[in-house]
Amino acid sequence: MLVEAAVLVMGGLLFHEVVVLVLLQRGIRHTVERRDFDETGNGQYMVVIPVYKESSIIESTLEYFDSWASENLVESIYVVTTEKEARDGDYPTRSTVEEYIQEHESTNVELIHYPYNDGGKAHQVNYAVDLVENVEDYKVLIYDADSRPEPKSLQALEKTESYAVEQQYPVYTKGIPDGQSAWLAYALYQTRRTFFYEIPNTEKQFSGTAFLPHYVIGHGLSVDGSFLEKHPLPENTLIEDLEYGYQLDAEGIPVAPTYSFDICETPQSLSRVFRQASVWMYADIASNIRMYGDRPPLKPMLKSFYLLFWTTRTPLYGFSVLTLFFTVPWLGILSVSALILALGAQLHFLTKGLARIGLRTFSITPSLLYHYVKRTVLDSLPAVYLSFRLLRKKLYTDEPFYDKTRRNKDVS
């Protein structure tokens, strides 16, 4: 009975990876087919970059986006610092931005300082939107300090400009030096979700076949200024983009994928990857319950099943592999070989797909495959980290961090 259960579990896990492989290949192919951008990019755009403890990289970020403004691709770049960063009266990121503006005599970069010690990214973005004059005339592009969107990002946005909300999806390969197989494996594992799940699930909104609620990603998010004024980012959750996407989904507001990419970073160590994923996991559960608790049960039920599968994959792998190795060794070897083959095929299509899209090219090495397999098998360990984190810190609250009526509209 134990062996049969192990075979059944391993079969289900292998089936999942094969499905991911098929969806990954299809998602990459669809993306390549839709990347015929016009050489224009002359819309009314403004960039908003909320920052916190980013003094080490913000100068290169400003240089990158300032070049867009110099080419008249965007009107202005607003960097939104926060009072929360103050250390004994010192504001490292704010000071770096001020120095950049002064040294480069930049008229494109403007500094907005969020004057409160509480809140997060959503508060900073909403504060800036409230502050900027005539924001309703612009498309607001939200990026992080480590974002390096593709040069043709604005041309891609023009193809979907009729939609109030557009999403530029992430590829997490920025800054990875050659030879860093573990770091690259974590980045590619995170990037695969862009192609096998996020873009296809967003596309299914338009055909009405999306069974899982779609979410947005806070960096690479483009929103009409007038829409963002009426539908600000949610301020009552740590991960504002998940809940914002669920709000749009619940209201039937589509999000248009642009098929261009925000090249950004992923954590270098497995422990940091797990800490990051644990926050996403908790916020996903909380937002799912909050948005769909009183609605027809299909979407929350399917989402809950997916989250349950996510949180139990590692023990399921451990149970099935160990049971088969100790009872039917040849079957254990066969199942592990099949798993490695499926994950190796995923890596093949992912690396070749990134090259076809015109992004960075990578070679598959035994070390890269090993770390990719390890990352896959250990995927549910963030749930363990989350259980300890919840004992120490509350990550979600039903009340906003502050009252919008007490905002002081001062620009630095």
C-alpha positions in Angstrom: 0.0 0.0 0.0 2.9 2.4 0.8 4.6 1.7 -2.5 1.4 2.3 -4.4 0.9 5.6 -2.6 4.5 6.6 -3.4 4.1 5.7 -7.1 0.8 7.7 -7.2 2.4 10.7 -5.6 5.5 10.6 -7.7 3.3 10.2 -10.8 1.3 13.3 -9.9 4.5 15.4 -9.3 6.0 14.3 -12.6 2.7 15.1 -14.3 2.8 18.6 -12.9 6.4 19.2 -14.2 5.4 17.9 -17.6 2.4 20.2 -17.7 4.7 23.1 -16.7 7.0 22.1 -19.5 4.2 22.2 -22.1 2.8 25.5 -20.8 6.3 27.0 -20.7 7.0 26.1 -24.3 3.7 27.4 -25.4 4.0 30.6 -23.4 7.4 31.4 -24.8 6.2 30.7 -28.4 3.2 33.0 -27.9 5.4 35.7 -26.5 7.8 35.6 -29.4 4.9 35.8 -31.9 3.6 38.9 -30.2 6.8 41.0 -30.0 6.3 43.0 -33.2 6.5 46.4 -31.7 6.2 49.7 -33.6 9.1 52.0 -33.6 7.3 54.9 -31.9 6.9 55.1 -28.2 5.6 58.7 -28.0 2.9 58.3 -25.4 2.4 60.5 -22.4 4.3 58.5 -19.7 5.6 59.3 -16.2 7.8 56.9 -14.2 7.3 56.4 -10.5 10.0 54.6 -8.5 9.3 54.1 -4.8 12.5 53.4 -2.9 13.7 52.3 0.5 17.3 51.7 1.4 18.4 51.8 -2.2 21.3 54.3 -2.0 23.8 51.8 -3.4 22.0 51.4 -6.7 19.7 54.4 -7.2 22.2 56.4 -9.2 22.5 53.8 -11.9 18.7 53.5 -11.9 18.3 57.2 -12.4 20.9 57.2 -15.2 18.9 54.5 -17.0 15.5 56.1 -16.8 16.9 59.6 -17.3 18.1 58.5 -20.7 14.4 57.7 -21.5 13.4 61.2 -20.6 16.3 62.7 -22.6 15.0 60.9 -25.6 11.5 62.3 -24.9 10.1 58.9 -24.3 8.8 59.8 -20.8 7.9 63.2 -19.4 9.3 62.8 -15.8 10.8 60.4 -13.4 9.5 60.7 -9.8 11.6 59.0 -7.1 9.6 58.6 -3.9 11.7 58.2 -0.8 10.3 57.6 2.7 10.7 59.0 6.2 11.0 55.4 7.3 14.6 55.3 6.1 15.8 58.1 8.4 18.8 57.1 10.6 19.8 59.7 13.1 18.5 62.4 10.8 20.3 60.9 7.8 18.5 59.9 4.5 21.0 57.9 2.4 18.7 57.3 -0.6 17.2 60.8 -0.5 20.7 62.4 -0.3 21.9 60.3 -3.3 18.9 61.4 -5.4 19.5 65.0 -4.5 23.1 64.8 -5.4 22.3 63.2 -8.7 19.8 65.9 -9.6 22.4 68.6 -8.7 25.4 67.0 -10.3 23.6 66.1 -13.6 21.5 69.3 -13.6 18.6 67.0 -14.4 15.3 68.5 -15.1 13.7 65.1 -15.7 14.1 63.6 -12.2 12.0 64.9 -9.4 12.2 63.9 -5.7 9.0 63.3 -3.7 9.5 62.5 0.0 6.8 60.4 1.7 6.8 62.1 5.2 5.6 59.3 7.4 7.4 56.5 9.3 4.8 53.9 8.5 3.5 52.4 5.3 5.2 50.7 2.3 5.4 50.8 -1.4 1.7 51.3 -2.0 1.7 54.4 0.3 4.6 55.9 -1.5 3.1 55.4 -5.0 -0.4 56.7 -3.9 1.2 59.7 -2.2 3.0 60.6 -5.4 -0.1 60.1 -7.6 -2.0 62.5 -5.2 0.8 65.0 -5.4 1.6 65.2 -9.2 -0.5 67.7 -11.1 -2.4 66.6 -14.1 -1.6 63.0 -13.4 -4.8 62.0 -15.2 -3.1 63.0 -18.5 -0.4 60.4 -18.1 0.2 56.7 -18.1 1.9 55.9 -14.7 4.8 53.4 -15.0 5.8 51.9 -11.7 9.3 50.4 -11.4 11.6 49.3 -8.6 15.2 50.5 -8.1 16.6 47.3 -9.6 14.3 47.5 -12.7 15.9 47.7 -16.1 13.0 47.4 -18.6 13.8 46.6 -22.2 14.5 49.5 -24.5 11.3 48.8 -26.5 9.1 48.8 -23.4 7.3 52.0 -24.4 6.7 50.8 -27.9 5.2 47.6 -26.4 2.9 49.7 -24.2 1.5 51.6 -27.1 0.1 48.4 -28.5 -2.1 48.0 -25.4 -2.6 51.7 -24.5 -6.4 51.3 -24.8 -6.4 49.3 -21.6 -6.4 51.1 -18.2 -3.9 48.6 -16.7 -1.0 47.0 -18.5 1.6 44.6 -17.2 5.2 44.2 -18.2 6.3 40.9 -16.8 9.7 40.3 -15.1 12.7 38.3 -16.2 15.0 37.9 -13.1 18.4 37.6 -14.8 19.8 41.0 -14.1 23.3 41.2 -12.7 24.1 37.5 -12.6 27.9 37.0 -13.4 29.1 34.0 -15.3 29.8 31.0 -13.2 27.1 31.7 -10.6 25.1 28.5 -11.3 23.1 28.6 -8.0 22.0 32.2 -8.4 21.2 31.7 -12.1 19.1 28.6 -11.3 17.0 30.5 -8.7 16.5 33.3 -11.3 15.5 30.9 -14.1 13.1 29.0 -11.7 11.5 32.3 -10.8 11.4 33.4 -14.5 9.7 30.2 -15.6 6.5 31.3 -13.8 6.3 34.4 -16.0 5.9 32.2 -19.1 4.0 29.1 -17.9 1.6 30.8 -15.6 1.5 34.6 -15.4 1.3 35.6 -19.0 -1.0 32.7 -20.1 -3.4 33.2 -17.1 -3.6 36.9 -17.9 -4.4 36.2 -21.5 -7.2 33.9 -20.5 -9.1 36.9 -19.0 -10.0 37.9 -22.6 -11.4 34.5 -23.5 -13.2 34.0 -20.2 -11.3 30.8 -19.5 -9.2 31.9 -16.5 -10.0 29.5 -13.6 -7.4 31.1 -11.3 -7.6 34.8 -10.3 -4.9 36.9 -12.0 -2.6 39.3 -10.1 -0.3 42.1 -11.1 3.3 42.7 -10.4 4.3 46.0 -8.8 7.4 46.6 -11.0 6.5 46.9 -14.6 2.9 47.9 -13.8 1.4 50.6 -16.1 -1.8 52.3 -15.0 -3.7 55.3 -16.5 -3.3 58.2 -14.1 -7.1 58.8 -14.0 -7.7 55.2 -13.2 -5.0 55.1 -10.5 -6.6 58.1 -8.8 -9.9 56.3 -8.5 -8.3 52.9 -7.9 -5.2 53.4 -5.7 -2.9 50.6 -4.7 -4.2 48.8 -1.6 -2.5 50.0 1.6 -3.7 47.3 4.0 -1.4 44.4 2.8 2.4 44.0 2.7 2.3 42.8 -1.0 0.1 45.4 -2.6 0.3 44.1 -6.2 -1.2 40.7 -5.4 -4.3 42.2 -3.9 -4.5 45.0 -6.5 -4.6 42.3 -9.2 -7.3 40.4 -7.3 -9.3 43.5 -6.9 -9.2 44.1 -10.7 -10.1 40.5 -11.3 -13.0 40.6 -9.0 -14.3 43.7 -10.7 -13.8 42.3 -14.2 -11.2 44.8 -15.2 -8.7 43.3 -17.6 -4.9 43.6 -17.4 -3.2 43.6 -20.8 0.2 41.9 -21.0 2.7 43.9 -23.1 5.1 41.1 -24.1 8.1 43.2 -23.1 10.0 42.6 -20.0 11.4 44.2 -16.9 14.9 42.8 -16.3 15.3 42.7 -12.6 17.1 40.8 -9.8 16.4 37.8 -7.7 18.0 37.0 -4.3 21.4 35.4 -4.5 21.0 32.9 -1.6 18.4 30.1 -1.1 17.6 31.4 2.4 16.7 34.9 1.0 14.7 33.3 -1.8 12.7 31.4 0.8 12.2 34.5 3.0 10.9 36.4 0.0 8.6 33.5 -1.1 7.2 33.1 2.4 5.9 36.7 2.3 4.4 36.2 -1.1 2.7 33.0 0.1 1.2 34.6 3.2 0.0 37.7 1.2 -1.4 35.5 -1.5 -3.5 33.5 1.0 -4.7 36.6 2.8 -5.6 38.5 -0.3 -7.3 35.4 -1.8 -9.5 35.1 1.3 -10.2 38.8 1.5 -11.2 39.2 -2.2 -13.1 36.0 -2.8 -14.4 34.9 0.5 -18.0 36.0 -0.3 -18.0 35.2 -4.0 -18.7 32.0 -5.9 -16.3 29.3 -4.6 -14.6 28.1 -7.8 -11.7 30.5 -8.0 -10.8 30.5 -4.3 -11.2 26.7 -4.1 -8.8 26.2 -7.1 -6.4 28.8 -5.8 -6.5 27.2 -2.3 -5.8 23.8 -3.9 -2.8 25.2 -5.8 -1.5 26.8 -2.6 -1.9 23.6 -0.8 0.0 21.8 -3.5 2.7 24.4 -3.4 3.2 24.1 0.4 3.4 20.3 0.4 5.6 19.6 -2.6 8.8 19.1 -0.7 7.5 16.5 1.8 5.7 14.8 -1.1 8.9 14.5 -3.0 10.7 13.3 0.1 8.0 10.7 0.8 7.8 9.3 -2.7 11.5 9.2 -3.5 12.6 7.7 -0.2 9.8 5.1 -0.2 10.6 4.0 -3.7 14.4 3.9 -3.1 14.1 1.7 0.0 11.3 -0.6 -1.3 11.7 -0.7 -5.1 15.2 0.8 -5.9 14.9 0.5 -9.6 11.6 2.4 -9.6 13.2 5.1 -7.4 16.0 5.6 -9.8 13.6 5.6 -12.7 11.4 8.2 -11.1 14.3 10.5 -10.2 15.7 10.2 -13.7 12.3 11.1 -15.2 12.2 14.2 -12.9 15.6 15.3 -13.9 14.8 14.8 -17.5 11.6 16.9 -17.3 13.4 19.7 -15.4 16.3 19.6 -17.8 13.8 20.0 -20.7 12.3 23.0 -18.9 15.7 24.6 -18.6 16.4 23.9 -22.3 13.2 25.6 -23.5 13.6 28.5 -21.0 17.2 29.3 -21.9 16.5 29.0 -25.6 13.3 31.0 -25.3 15.1 33.9 -23.6 17.6 33.9 -26.5 14.8 33.9 -29.1 13.2 36.8 -27.3 16.4 38.7 -27.6 17.4 38.6 -23.9 20.5 37.2 -22.3 21.8 33.8 -23.5 22.8 31.1 -21.0 24.3 27.6 -21.4 23.0 24.6 -19.4 25.7 23.0 -17.2 25.5 20.1 -14.8 25.8 22.6 -11.9 23.0 24.7 -13.2 20.7 21.6 -13.7 21.6 20.5 -10.1 20.6 23.8 -8.5 17.5 24.0 -10.6 16.4 20.5 -9.5 17.2 21.4 -5.9 15.2 24.7 -6.1 12.2 22.7 -7.5 12.3 20.0 -4.9 12.7 22.4 -2.0 9.9 24.7 -3.3 7.6 24.4 -0.3 10.2 25.2 2.4 9.0 28.8 2.4 5.9 27.5 4.1 8.1 26.3 7.0 9.8 29.7 7.2 6.4 31.4 7.0 5.1 29.5 10.0 8.0 30.8 12.2 7.7 34.3 10.7 4.0 34.5 11.6 4.9 33.8 15.2 7.1 36.9 15.3 5.5 39.4 13.1 2.0 40.2 11.8 2.2 40.6 8.0 -1.4 41.5 7.3 -3.9 43.9 8.8 -7.5 44.8 8.0 -6.9 48.5 8.5 -4.8 50.9 6.4 -1.5 52.0 7.9 -2.5 55.6 8.0 -5.4 57.9 7.1 -5.0 59.6 3.7 -6.5 62.8 5.0 -3.4 63.5 7.0 -1.1 63.6 4.0 1.0 66.8 3.6 1.6 67.5 0.0 5.1 68.7 0.1 7.7 68.1 -2.6 11.4 68.1 -1.9 
